[in-house]
Amino acid sequence: MTRQPLRLAILEAERMLSAAGVASPRTDAELLAAHLLGVERTKLMMVPLVDPPVVQALHDLVRQRAARVPLQHLTGNASLGNVTLSVGPGVFVPRPETELLLAWGLATLEGVDQPTVVDLCTGSGALALAVANARPDAAVHAAEKEPVALAWARRNADQQAQAGDTPIHLYAGDVTDPMLLMELEGTVDLVLCNPPYVPEGTPVPPEVRKHDPHEAVFAGRDGLDVVRHVIASAARLLRPGGGVAIEHDDTHGGSVPALLSARRVLSDVQDHTDLAGRPRFATARRTRTEPTA
Ligand SMILES: C[S@@+](CC[C@H](N)C(=O)[O-])C[C@H]1O[C@@H](n2cnc3c(N)ncnc32)[C@H](O)[C@@H]1O
């Protein structure tokens, strides 16, 4: 059995992924090789030669990736903050852009002891678990409507609790329900939400179209069907001075701030851009004193 240079196997993988239109073929080729070999991507150069079965296994993974199966479904995980989450069919894969929303939320909690945090539309549990990891003193509550996604969130929550993080409170809940998390009304320091927000009919890459659940991505003709309910829930749940952050489509840089501003109990409305300068999430605070009529 002749060992083969890993470098050549990765070059061939990059070529196949590039031909299939994968956006970052070299990165994906290296991440798949690292996953297969159980090493960090930065340590791949320390594996100069591999056995033919490894080359074959890499080829099999690359074939699936070339068929536009998401990278994270092949490796089985994705990350947000300092947390690694198990992901797969039936749950939305957390995206790097959500790091910005998380960072805003954690900065908002600075100086708040034992904060109460709510993650609406939690999916894999990503935002809730990243907050629980960064703020062990927080009471984190997370709601998700879809049973399959909720099962992934439970699995991730169990993994994080076993690793020593503060357990989170998970609920099977629909954000359109005006009674959702009623027991927390007026007490929450921070509401975070990455809801479905893509306008129905918008073209999306095959990874999203075929592998992210439809209800995790699309939200009505204008993409705001779920956001409207998230804003209503946040207005009800936040304590005076508490903050809310909602990720949105890059076409929503005007509409989501306008919906937030339309709530009398919310103020300090701002929109935030991502590293590419695209509108990415909106924030507001619950007004400290009740506005007069
Ligand atoms: C874009 S995904 C985000 C998941 C996770 N927050 C993240 O950032 O990875 C949106 C999630 O909202 C859930 N969802 C959609 N409509 C909902 C509703 N009405 N109530 C609660 N969850 C909902 C979907 O099932 C999906 O898991």
Ligand as a Chemical Component Dictionary entry (heavy atoms), coordinates in Angstrom:
data_LIG
# 
_chem_comp.id                   LIG 
_chem_comp.type                 NON-POLYMER 
_chem_comp.pdbx_formal_charge   0 
_chem_comp.three_letter_code    LIG 
# 
loop_
_chem_comp_atom.comp_id 
_chem_comp_atom.atom_id 
_chem_comp_atom.alt_atom_id 
_chem_comp_atom.type_symbol 
_chem_comp_atom.charge 
_chem_comp_atom.model_Cartn_x 
_chem_comp_atom.model_Cartn_y 
_chem_comp_atom.model_Cartn_z 
_chem_comp_atom.pdbx_ordinal 
LIG C1  C1  C 0  -32.365 31.344 10.993 1  
LIG S1  S1  S 1  -32.681 29.995 12.074 2  
LIG C2  C2  C 0  -31.601 30.520 13.420 3  
LIG C3  C3  C 0  -31.262 29.483 14.430 4  
LIG C4  C4  C 0  -30.253 29.975 15.473 5  
LIG N1  N1  N 0  -30.791 31.122 16.200 6  
LIG C5  C5  C 0  -28.938 30.343 14.832 7  
LIG O1  O1  O 0  -28.576 31.515 14.794 8  
LIG O2  O2  O -1 -28.250 29.420 14.354 9  
LIG C6  C6  C 0  -34.301 30.393 12.657 10 
LIG C7  C7  C 0  -34.941 29.393 13.617 11 
LIG O3  O3  O 0  -36.235 29.878 14.000 12 
LIG C8  C8  C 0  -37.138 28.809 14.073 13 
LIG N2  N2  N 0  -38.498 29.375 13.928 14 
LIG C9  C9  C 0  -39.136 29.734 12.792 15 
LIG N3  N3  N 0  -40.331 30.250 13.075 16 
LIG C10 C10 C 0  -40.453 30.223 14.424 17 
LIG C11 C11 C 0  -41.481 30.624 15.324 18 
LIG N4  N4  N 0  -42.633 31.155 14.879 19 
LIG N5  N5  N 0  -41.281 30.454 16.652 20 
LIG C12 C12 C 0  -40.135 29.900 17.114 21 
LIG N6  N6  N 0  -39.132 29.489 16.313 22 
LIG C13 C13 C 0  -39.287 29.650 14.980 23 
LIG C14 C14 C 0  -36.721 27.905 12.947 24 
LIG O4  O4  O 0  -37.213 26.588 13.136 25 
LIG C15 C15 C 0  -35.188 28.011 13.044 26 
LIG O5  O5  O 0  -34.680 27.037 13.913 27 
# 
loop_
_chem_comp_bond.comp_id 
_chem_comp_bond.atom_id_1 
_chem_comp_bond.atom_id_2 
_chem_comp_bond.value_order 
_chem_comp_bond.pdbx_ordinal 
LIG C1  S1  SING 1  
LIG S1  C2  SING 2  
LIG S1  C6  SING 3  
LIG C2  C3  SING 4  
LIG C3  C4  SING 5  
LIG C4  N1  SING 6  
LIG C4  C5  SING 7  
LIG C5  O1  DOUB 8  
LIG C5  O2  SING 9  
LIG C6  C7  SING 10 
LIG C7  O3  SING 11 
LIG C7  C15 SING 12 
LIG O3  C8  SING 13 
LIG C8  N2  SING 14 
LIG C8  C14 SING 15 
LIG N2  C9  SING 16 
LIG N2  C13 SING 17 
LIG C9  N3  DOUB 18 
LIG N3  C10 SING 19 
LIG C10 C11 SING 20 
LIG C10 C13 DOUB 21 
LIG C11 N4  SING 22 
LIG C11 N5  DOUB 23 
LIG N5  C12 SING 24 
LIG C12 N6  DOUB 25 
LIG N6  C13 SING 26 
LIG C14 O4  SING 27 
LIG C14 C15 SING 28 
LIG C15 O5  SING 29 
# 
